[in-house]
């Protein structure tokens, strides 16, 4: 059983790494004077997937490496993570996501400044959080629900594979992943979700991933940054949580 202290440390660090990679690749592809500018959606999908890989492997020995309230809630519904631990996980994930967003902003500080100075400034929210290509709240919500089921349900089934995972005692399950190699499989799964399911809304599939950086975007002194779009912000929170509950229920029915 992970202690609350270990959960906080592991999830803050792991989620910060995830968002540093994820917001970092979005900044690299979109901001002026970045060497990766215009590299495209495939690069973004792989950047996020590798962020999951780095963050989850880092956090796994301490907290199991959830990095995502949807993963935590799905695991709790499925009978894995104790409900008493869910608020600890979620708070740590949101804080970690905010820290990762600040680090990405600091890393690309000069590019953010150049973006605003050239007279062709573009909104910067897309570096931090998601937005739909077509704004239809019901359709956007359904997209996030389905995409999150595409993440959480396979992950819960991966967790049924027995093996010695990161930081695990022989004979125990490696948190939500089942075995260490499954962290790599989940990272590839995230790449696949981005390539296949990410087009309509940008595949938040993680409330902390969207909410923490959106708060940071609202607070940071980014010139000409544009709106933080709080009218849309509930969808990348509610959709993944609904998808997580559905995934946990399906897992419960199957096992």
Rosetta blueprint (number, residue, H / E / L):
1 X L
2 X L
3 X L
4 X H
5 X H
6 X H
7 X H
8 X H
9 X H
10 X H
11 X H
12 X H
13 X H
14 X H
15 X H
16 X H
17 X H
18 X H
19 X H
20 X H
21 X H
22 X H
23 X H
24 X H
25 X H
26 X H
27 X H
28 X H
29 X H
30 X H
31 X L
32 X L
33 X L
34 X L
35 X L
36 X L
37 X L
38 X L
39 X L
40 X L
41 X H
42 X H
43 X H
44 X H
45 X H
46 X H
47 X H
48 X H
49 X H
50 X H
51 X H
52 X H
53 X H
54 X H
55 X H
56 X H
57 X H
58 X H
59 X H
60 X H
61 X H
62 X H
63 X H
64 X L
65 X L
66 X L
67 X L
68 X L
69 X H
70 X H
71 X H
72 X H
73 X H
74 X H
75 X H
76 X H
77 X H
78 X L
79 X L
80 X L
81 X L
82 X L
83 X H
84 X H
85 X H
86 X H
87 X H
88 X H
89 X H
90 X H
91 X H
92 X H
93 X H
94 X H
95 X H
96 X H
97 X H
98 X H
99 X H
100 X H
101 X H
102 X H
103 X H
104 X H
105 X H
106 X H
107 X H
108 X L
109 X H
110 X H
111 X H
112 X H
113 X H
114 X H
115 X H
116 X H
117 X H
118 X L
119 X L
120 X L
121 X L
122 X L
123 X L
124 X L
125 X H
126 X H
127 X H
128 X H
129 X L
130 X L
131 X L
132 X L
133 X L
134 X L
135 X L
136 X L
137 X H
138 X H
139 X H
140 X H
141 X H
142 X H
143 X H
144 X H
145 X H
146 X H
147 X H
148 X H
149 X H
150 X H
151 X H
152 X H
153 X H
154 X H
155 X H
156 X H
157 X H
158 X H
159 X L
160 X L
161 X L
162 X L
163 X L
164 X L
165 X L
166 X L
167 X L
168 X L
169 X L
170 X L
171 X L
172 X L
173 X L
174 X E
175 X L
176 X L
177 X L
178 X E
179 X L
180 X L
181 X H
182 X H
183 X H
184 X H
185 X H
186 X H
187 X H
188 X H
189 X H
190 X H
191 X H
192 X H
193 X H
194 X H
195 X H
196 X H
197 X H
198 X L
199 X L
200 X L
201 X L
202 X L
203 X L
204 X L
205 X L
206 X L
207 X H
208 X H
209 X H
210 X H
211 X H
212 X H
213 X H
214 X H
215 X H
216 X H
217 X H
218 X H
219 X H
220 X L
221 X L
222 X L
223 X L
224 X L
225 X L
226 X L
227 X L
228 X L
229 X L
230 X L
231 X L
232 X L
233 X L
234 X L
235 X H
236 X H
237 X H
238 X H
239 X H
240 X H
241 X H
242 X H
243 X H
244 X H
245 X H
246 X H
247 X H
248 X H
249 X H
250 X H
251 X H
252 X H
253 X H
254 X H
255 X L
